[in-house]
Amino acid sequence: MEKKIVGFQLREEEFAFDIMKVVEIIKLKEITEVPTAPSFVEGVINLRGKIVPIIDLRKRFNVDAGSRDKNYRIIIIEIEKKQIAGVMVDGVTKVMNAAEEQVLPPPAGVTETGGRYIEAIIKFGERIVVLLDPAKIFSEEEQEGLMKISQTVEGA
């Protein structure tokens, strides 16, 4: 069975989310800081009346922050149970189709050493794309924290 994915970049590396977990892709917009948020949370945005926490994936994955340019995007993803968050990425590449034989399990040992968020490795010829699982990017405790941030700001 074919898998449809949305590709994006963090620095020179290529990652993707399953298209079924992507709500929408927006240009970088004004982000309001939340003082009590974890360090990887940039803040929140108002997306058509809904408060959405914004996560900097570079910070989350301990990648050099660097500068933001015009290609920077926010991918709104569904984490779990209709909870959404925005992830900041360096650029969105394209929607791709991956055949079943191109989708490989993560290398042994990677998921135990901090790569729990890797759902699969997808091979496109010599190119490798890391498929991320939005639900596993954050621990349950962090997911609850993100939900509280949204609720606190919405209730303010």
C-alpha positions, 0 to 999 in steps of 0.5 A: 500500500502506498503512503502519502507524505509531506516532506520538509527540511531542517537544515540539510536533512529531509523529514516527512509527516504522513499526510493524514497527520497534516492539517495545513501548512502556513507561512511563518506568522507572528508568534506570541511568547508564553513565558512558562512554556518549555524551551522548544515551544516558541509560543502560540499563534491564533489560527482562525480563533484557535490558539495553537502552540508552535514548536521549533523542531530545530530546538526539539531535535537539538539542531543548530538554530541558524537564521529563518528565511522566506522559506520557513513554514509552520506545519500544523499537525495533529498530535493525538485526539484532535490536539494540534500543534504547529511545527516550524520547519526550514521549508516544505519540499513536496507531497510524495508517494512512497511505495510499500517497499520504500518504507523501512523500519527505523534502524535497530537501536535508533528508537531506544536512543532518543529516536522514538519519534521516527516512524520509518525510513523512506528510500527514494533511490539514494535519497533518504527521508525520515518519517516522523510520528507526531504523537511520539515527538512529545512525551505524554507529559509534554502533550499535556503541557501543550494542551494546557498552554492552549487552554490557558491562553484561550482562557485569558 
